[in-house]
Amino acid sequence: MPAITDPRRFLEALFTSAVAAADPEKVIAANLPERPKGRTVVVGAGKGAAQMAAAFERHWDGPLSGAVVTRYGYAAPCERIEVLEASHPLPDENGLLASKRLLAEVSGLTEDDLVVALVCGGGSALLPSPPPGLTLEDEIAVNRALLASGAPISAMNAVRKHVSMIKGGRLAAAAYPAKVVSLIVSDIPGDDPALVASGPTLADASTREDALTLIERYSLELPAKVMAWIKSPDSAAPSPDDKRFARNEVRLIASASVSLEAAAAEARAAGIEAIILSDAIEGEARDVGGVHAAIAREVAGRGRPFSKPVVVLSGGETTVTIRGKGKGGRNSEFLLALALGIDGAKGVSALAADTDGIDGSEDNAGAFADDTTIARLVAQRLDAAALLQKNDSWSAFDALGDLFKPGPTGTNVNDFRAILVQ
């Protein structure tokens, strides 16, 4: 087996392959719907929505119009589809305007018209649309509580859709009787398309009673009028068997599973065996980091359960329960916990990054770590365990120059983790 002399370059190449497998240019072209008799209207939301819209424009043979919303700084040039920008991860006024615009785009259509919904991760925050009696500030409060709770993304979106007039299938319901074809890039562990961006064009079976159970389970402190709304029958979202969805189609066009397979193929082409643990790992980021570290140490020290050299891959979406006031996101927090666990385990290198190019609050997608990370932090008189305790993983990797900054990628299939053991 060949030795990898530059582990970071190798790991970055795996990340690049994973992102390329979810490239909107490729996956949109392979999933174009049939042209309708009437109009074609494109709507969309998410951190890769602008790139999806640009790709759709290039490949669509016919007239179209519409609008999509993406995060500030994530826009891409489009000629016929307007690209709006709004705040993520907390909603803002521009997101509120974007929601109104998307609902206006699909209003007044006929059964001969087609709505193409381009949906990917990040759309929940980008589409605030508070119900009657609630305000944007109320929806911000809901998002802030969810982000700090440690709840998995599926639970977050089950709550969000019950505090919205556009999520939980309501955008598709507004488009009726037009047919809606949803092209989904999944960032959800398990790839349930109805949970991506809280499902603006797709209904799921979760009820307001389920939302209330999740609120209690994760001890969410929500404004009293939000709780009153969720408890009212008016908060019920459309059900999957609603007749307004009967003609609609859903296509999952990219996912973590496909991207991890692409990374594995890249590793094997370089002569390194690749093992995919799972594409749907959830849980507290520091805990998941500790488990991955234990696996890496076992491989490094005992050659089990996998033989060296090997790269261990995984995806999904971990969560961070906010304990301190540091900087960072779930991938850097995972990686700092991993670094503590592999300290001194020779020949271990790792990359953890969000495939959309942004991890948490800063401008990095994630970071690199290896068996020398903790020693290098000690040399700078930095306490890794203390930094981890106050959610300040970004500061640790910034001090070492180990942040990974590929910039916005134009897609989002959630977390990418690769651990190389030589």
C-alpha positions as CSV (number, residue, x, y, z in Angstrom):
1,M,0.0,0.0,0.0
2,P,1.3,3.5,-0.8
3,A,2.0,5.9,2.0
4,I,0.2,9.3,1.9
5,T,2.9,11.8,2.3
6,D,0.6,14.8,2.5
7,P,-2.5,13.7,4.6
8,R,-4.2,17.1,4.4
9,R,-4.0,17.3,0.7
10,F,-5.4,13.7,0.5
11,L,-8.2,14.5,2.9
12,E,-9.1,17.7,1.1
13,A,-9.3,15.7,-2.2
14,L,-11.8,13.4,-0.6
15,F,-13.9,16.4,0.5
16,T,-13.7,17.8,-3.0
17,S,-14.9,14.5,-4.5
18,A,-17.8,14.4,-2.0
19,V,-18.9,17.9,-2.9
20,A,-18.5,17.2,-6.6
21,A,-20.9,14.3,-6.4
22,A,-23.6,16.7,-5.2
23,D,-22.8,19.4,-7.8
24,P,-26.1,21.0,-8.9
25,E,-24.8,21.2,-12.5
26,K,-24.7,17.5,-12.7
27,V,-27.6,16.4,-10.6
28,I,-30.1,19.0,-11.9
29,A,-29.4,18.0,-15.5
30,A,-30.2,14.4,-14.8
31,N,-33.5,15.2,-13.1
32,L,-35.4,17.7,-15.3
33,P,-39.2,17.3,-15.3
34,E,-41.3,17.2,-18.4
35,R,-42.3,20.6,-19.9
36,P,-45.8,21.6,-19.0
37,K,-48.5,22.9,-21.3
38,G,-48.6,26.1,-19.3
39,R,-46.1,28.2,-17.3
40,T,-42.9,26.9,-15.5
41,V,-42.3,28.7,-12.2
42,V,-39.2,28.0,-10.2
43,V,-39.0,28.6,-6.4
44,G,-36.4,27.4,-3.9
45,A,-34.6,27.9,-0.7
46,G,-31.4,26.8,0.9
47,K,-27.6,27.5,1.0
48,G,-27.2,25.9,-2.5
49,A,-30.5,27.2,-4.0
50,A,-28.9,29.9,-6.2
51,Q,-26.5,27.3,-7.7
52,M,-29.4,24.9,-8.3
53,A,-31.4,27.7,-10.0
54,A,-28.4,28.7,-12.2
55,A,-28.0,25.0,-13.3
56,F,-31.8,24.7,-13.9
57,E,-31.7,27.7,-16.1
58,R,-28.9,26.4,-18.2
59,H,-30.5,23.0,-18.8
60,W,-34.2,24.0,-19.1
61,D,-35.5,24.1,-22.7
62,G,-38.3,26.5,-22.5
63,P,-39.6,29.7,-20.8
64,L,-39.5,30.0,-17.0
65,S,-39.7,32.6,-14.2
66,G,-39.4,32.5,-10.4
67,A,-37.3,33.3,-7.4
68,V,-35.1,31.5,-4.9
69,V,-33.6,32.6,-1.5
70,T,-30.2,31.8,-0.3
71,R,-27.8,32.8,2.5
72,Y,-26.0,36.2,2.3
73,G,-22.9,35.7,0.2
74,Y,-24.1,32.5,-1.5
75,A,-25.8,34.0,-4.6
76,A,-25.0,32.9,-8.1
77,P,-25.8,34.8,-11.3
78,C,-29.1,33.9,-12.9
79,E,-30.9,35.4,-15.9
80,R,-34.6,34.5,-15.4
81,I,-34.8,33.4,-11.8
82,E,-34.3,36.1,-9.2
83,V,-31.9,35.3,-6.4
84,L,-32.8,36.7,-3.0
85,E,-30.5,36.7,0.0
86,A,-31.4,36.5,3.7
87,S,-29.9,35.6,7.1
88,H,-28.9,32.2,8.3
89,P,-29.0,30.6,10.9
90,L,-31.3,33.1,12.4
91,P,-34.1,34.6,10.2
92,D,-34.3,38.3,9.3
93,E,-36.6,40.7,7.6
94,N,-35.2,39.8,4.1
95,G,-36.2,36.2,4.8
96,L,-39.7,37.3,5.6
97,L,-39.9,39.2,2.3
98,A,-38.5,36.2,0.5
99,S,-41.2,34.0,1.9
100,K,-43.9,36.4,0.8
101,R,-42.3,36.5,-2.7
102,L,-42.2,32.7,-3.1
103,L,-45.9,32.4,-2.0
104,A,-46.7,35.2,-4.5
105,E,-44.8,33.4,-7.3
106,V,-47.0,30.2,-6.9
107,S,-50.4,32.0,-6.5
108,G,-53.0,32.0,-9.2
109,L,-51.6,29.1,-11.2
110,T,-53.6,26.5,-13.1
111,E,-53.4,22.7,-13.5
112,D,-51.5,23.2,-16.7
113,D,-48.7,25.0,-14.9
114,L,-45.6,23.5,-13.3
115,V,-43.8,24.6,-10.2
116,V,-40.2,23.4,-9.8
117,A,-39.1,23.6,-6.2
118,L,-35.3,23.6,-5.6
119,V,-34.8,22.8,-2.0
120,C,-31.7,22.1,0.1
121,G,-30.3,22.5,3.6
122,G,-30.6,25.9,5.2
123,G,-34.0,26.7,3.9
124,S,-35.7,26.6,7.3
125,A,-34.0,29.8,8.5
126,L,-34.3,31.5,5.1
127,L,-38.1,31.1,5.0
128,P,-39.6,32.8,8.0
129,S,-43.3,33.1,7.8
130,P,-44.9,33.5,11.2
131,P,-48.6,32.6,11.6
132,P,-51.3,35.2,12.4
133,G,-50.6,36.8,15.8
134,L,-46.9,35.9,15.8
135,T,-44.0,38.1,14.6
136,L,-40.6,37.6,13.0
137,E,-39.1,38.1,16.5
138,D,-41.1,35.1,17.7
139,E,-39.8,32.9,14.9
140,I,-36.3,34.1,15.7
141,A,-36.8,33.1,19.3
142,V,-37.9,29.6,18.2
143,N,-34.8,29.2,16.0
144,R,-32.5,30.4,18.7
145,A,-33.9,28.0,21.2
146,L,-33.7,25.1,18.8
147,L,-30.1,25.9,17.8
148,A,-29.0,25.9,21.5
149,S,-31.0,22.8,22.4
150,G,-28.9,20.0,21.0
151,A,-31.9,18.6,19.2
152,P,-31.3,16.7,16.0
153,I,-32.3,18.5,12.7
154,S,-35.3,16.2,12.3
155,A,-36.7,17.4,15.6
156,M,-35.9,21.0,14.9
157,N,-37.8,20.9,11.6
158,A,-40.8,19.1,13.1
159,V,-41.2,22.0,15.5
160,R,-40.4,24.7,12.9
161,K,-43.1,23.5,10.4
162,H,-45.8,24.1,13.1
163,V,-44.8,27.7,13.5
164,S,-44.9,28.7,9.9
165,M,-47.3,29.6,7.0
166,I,-44.9,28.3,4.3
167,K,-43.2,25.1,5.7
168,G,-44.7,21.7,6.2
169,G,-46.1,21.5,2.6
170,R,-47.8,24.9,2.8
171,L,-45.9,26.3,-0.2
172,A,-47.0,23.4,-2.4
173,A,-50.6,23.8,-1.1
174,A,-50.5,27.4,-2.2
175,A,-49.5,26.4,-5.7
176,Y,-52.5,24.1,-6.2
177,P,-53.8,23.1,-8.7
178,A,-50.4,23.4,-10.4
179,K,-48.2,20.4,-10.3
180,V,-45.1,20.7,-8.0
181,V,-41.9,18.8,-8.7
182,S,-39.5,19.1,-5.8
183,L,-35.8,18.5,-6.5
184,I,-34.2,17.9,-3.1
185,V,-30.6,18.0,-2.0
186,S,-30.7,16.2,1.4
187,D,-28.8,17.4,4.4
188,I,-31.0,15.2,6.7
189,P,-29.7,12.0,8.3
190,G,-31.9,9.2,6.8
191,D,-32.7,11.4,3.7
192,D,-36.4,12.0,4.5
193,P,-37.1,14.7,1.8
194,A,-40.0,16.1,3.8
195,L,-37.6,17.3,6.5
196,V,-35.2,19.1,4.3
197,A,-35.7,22.9,4.9
198,S,-38.7,21.9,7.0
199,G,-40.5,20.7,3.8
200,P,-42.0,23.8,2.2
201,T,-43.4,21.7,-0.6
202,L,-43.7,18.3,1.2
203,A,-45.9,17.2,4.0
204,D,-44.8,14.7,6.6
205,A,-46.8,12.8,9.2
206,S,-45.6,14.6,12.3
207,T,-48.4,16.4,14.2
208,R,-48.6,19.4,16.5
209,E,-48.8,16.9,19.3
210,D,-45.4,15.5,18.2
211,A,-44.1,19.1,18.1
212,L,-45.2,19.6,21.7
213,T,-43.6,16.4,22.8
214,L,-40.3,17.5,21.3
215,I,-40.5,20.9,22.9
216,E,-40.9,19.1,26.3
217,R,-38.2,16.6,25.5
218,Y,-35.6,19.2,24.7
219,S,-36.7,21.7,27.4
220,L,-37.3,24.4,24.8
221,E,-38.3,27.8,26.3
222,L,-40.5,29.3,23.7
223,P,-42.6,32.5,23.9
224,A,-46.0,32.0,25.5
225,K,-47.9,33.0,22.3
226,V,-45.8,30.5,20.2
227,M,-46.9,27.7,22.6
228,A,-50.5,28.9,22.4
229,W,-50.3,28.8,18.6
230,I,-48.8,25.2,18.5
231,K,-51.5,24.0,20.9
232,S,-54.3,25.4,18.7
233,P,-55.8,23.3,15.8
234,D,-54.9,26.1,13.4
235,S,-51.2,25.1,13.7
236,A,-51.8,21.7,12.1
237,A,-49.8,21.3,8.8
238,P,-51.2,19.5,5.7
239,S,-51.1,15.8,5.9
240,P,-49.3,13.7,3.2
241,D,-52.6,12.4,1.8
242,D,-53.9,15.9,1.2
243,K,-55.5,15.8,-2.3
244,R,-53.6,19.0,-3.2
245,F,-50.4,16.9,-3.3
246,A,-51.7,14.0,-5.4
247,R,-50.0,15.0,-8.7
248,N,-46.8,16.2,-7.2
249,E,-43.4,14.5,-7.6
250,V,-40.4,14.4,-5.3
251,R,-36.9,13.6,-6.5
252,L,-33.9,13.2,-4.1
253,I,-31.1,14.3,-6.4
254,A,-28.1,14.4,-4.0
255,S,-27.4,13.0,-0.5
256,A,-24.6,12.3,1.9
257,S,-24.7,8.6,0.9
258,V,-23.8,9.3,-2.7
259,S,-21.1,11.9,-1.7
260,L,-19.5,9.5,0.8
261,E,-19.3,6.8,-1.9
262,A,-17.6,9.3,-4.2
263,A,-15.0,10.1,-1.5
264,A,-14.4,6.3,-0.9
265,A,-13.8,5.8,-4.6
266,E,-11.3,8.7,-4.5
267,A,-9.4,7.1,-1.6
268,R,-9.3,3.7,-3.3
269,A,-8.0,5.3,-6.5
270,A,-5.1,6.6,-4.3
271,G,-4.5,3.0,-3.0
272,I,-6.1,3.5,0.4
273,E,-9.0,1.4,1.6
274,A,-12.1,3.3,2.6
275,I,-14.7,2.3,5.2
276,I,-18.0,4.2,5.4
277,L,-19.3,4.0,9.0
278,S,-22.7,5.7,8.3
279,D,-24.2,8.6,6.4
280,A,-26.7,9.3,9.1
281,I,-24.7,9.8,12.4
282,E,-26.4,12.1,14.9
283,G,-25.7,13.0,18.5
284,E,-23.7,15.5,20.5
285,A,-20.7,16.5,18.4
286,R,-18.1,16.0,21.2
287,D,-19.5,12.6,22.0
288,V,-19.4,11.5,18.4
289,G,-15.9,12.8,18.2
290,G,-14.9,10.7,21.2
291,V,-16.3,7.5,19.6
292,H,-14.6,8.2,16.3
293,A,-11.3,8.8,18.2
294,A,-11.7,5.4,20.0
295,I,-12.1,3.7,16.6
296,A,-9.1,5.5,15.2
297,R,-6.9,4.5,18.2
298,E,-8.0,0.9,17.9
299,V,-7.1,0.8,14.2
300,A,-3.8,2.6,14.9
301,G,-2.8,0.4,17.9
302,R,-4.3,-3.0,17.2
303,G,-5.2,-3.1,13.5
304,R,-8.8,-3.7,14.3
305,P,-11.6,-3.5,13.3
306,F,-10.0,-2.3,10.1
307,S,-6.4,-2.9,8.8
308,K,-4.1,0.0,8.1
309,P,-3.8,2.0,6.0
310,V,-7.5,3.0,5.9
311,V,-9.7,6.1,5.8
312,V,-12.8,6.0,7.9
313,L,-15.6,8.1,6.5
314,S,-18.9,9.2,8.0
315,G,-21.7,11.7,7.5
316,G,-24.9,12.9,9.0
317,E,-25.4,15.9,11.3
318,T,-24.2,16.2,14.9
319,T,-25.5,18.8,17.3
320,V,-24.0,21.1,19.8
321,T,-25.6,22.0,23.1
322,I,-24.4,25.5,23.9
323,R,-22.5,25.7,27.2
324,G,-20.2,28.6,26.7
325,K,-19.7,31.7,24.6
326,G,-16.9,30.5,22.3
327,K,-16.7,30.4,18.5
328,G,-17.2,27.4,16.2
329,G,-19.6,24.9,14.8
330,R,-20.4,21.2,15.1
331,N,-17.6,20.0,12.9
332,S,-14.8,21.9,14.7
333,E,-16.3,20.8,18.0
334,F,-16.3,17.1,16.8
335,L,-12.7,17.5,15.7
336,L,-11.4,19.0,18.9
337,A,-13.0,16.1,20.9
338,L,-11.4,13.7,18.4
339,A,-8.0,15.4,18.8
340,L,-8.2,14.9,22.5
341,G,-8.9,11.2,21.9
342,I,-6.2,10.5,19.4
343,D,-3.5,12.5,21.2
344,G,-0.2,10.6,20.6
345,A,-1.8,7.9,18.4
346,K,0.8,7.8,15.6
347,G,-0.3,8.2,12.0
348,V,-3.8,9.6,12.5
349,S,-5.0,12.6,10.6
350,A,-8.6,13.9,10.2
351,L,-10.8,16.4,8.4
352,A,-14.3,17.3,9.5
353,A,-16.2,19.9,7.5
354,D,-19.7,21.0,6.5
355,T,-20.2,20.3,2.7
356,D,-21.8,23.7,2.3
357,G,-18.5,25.4,3.2
358,I,-19.6,27.0,6.5
359,D,-19.5,25.4,9.9
360,G,-21.2,27.4,12.6
361,S,-20.6,31.1,13.2
362,E,-17.4,31.8,11.3
363,D,-16.1,31.5,7.7
364,N,-14.5,28.0,7.9
365,A,-16.1,24.7,6.8
366,G,-14.3,22.8,9.5
367,A,-10.7,22.0,10.4
368,F,-7.9,19.5,10.3
369,A,-6.5,17.6,13.3
370,D,-3.9,14.9,13.8
371,D,-2.1,13.1,16.6
372,T,0.0,16.2,17.3
373,T,-2.9,18.7,17.6
374,I,-3.1,18.6,21.4
375,A,0.7,18.9,21.9
376,R,0.8,21.9,19.6
377,L,-2.0,23.5,21.6
378,V,-0.1,22.9,24.8
379,A,3.0,24.5,23.3
380,Q,0.9,27.6,22.8
381,R,-0.4,27.3,26.4
382,L,-3.9,26.5,25.3
383,D,-6.1,24.0,27.1
384,A,-8.0,22.0,24.6
385,A,-10.4,20.5,27.2
386,A,-11.2,24.0,28.5
387,L,-11.8,25.3,25.1
388,L,-14.1,22.4,24.2
389,Q,-16.0,22.9,27.5
390,K,-16.9,26.5,26.5
391,N,-17.7,25.7,22.8
392,D,-14.6,27.5,21.6
393,S,-13.2,24.9,19.1
394,W,-12.7,27.6,16.4
395,S,-10.2,29.4,18.6
396,A,-8.1,26.2,19.0
397,F,-7.8,25.5,15.3
398,D,-7.4,29.1,14.4
399,A,-4.4,29.4,16.8
400,L,-2.8,26.4,15.0
401,G,-3.6,27.6,11.5
402,D,-5.6,24.4,11.0
403,L,-9.0,25.8,9.9
404,F,-10.4,24.5,6.6
405,K,-11.8,27.3,4.4
406,P,-13.0,26.2,1.0
407,G,-15.6,28.9,0.8
408,P,-19.3,28.4,-0.3
409,T,-19.6,25.1,-2.3
410,G,-23.0,25.6,-3.8
411,T,-24.4,22.4,-2.3
412,N,-25.2,20.9,1.1
413,V,-25.3,17.3,2.0
414,N,-24.4,17.9,5.6
415,D,-21.3,16.9,7.5
416,F,-18.2,15.2,6.0
417,R,-15.8,13.4,8.2
418,A,-12.6,11.5,7.1
419,I,-10.1,9.9,9.4
420,L,-6.9,8.6,7.8
421,V,-4.9,6.0,9.8
422,Q,-1.5,5.0,8.4
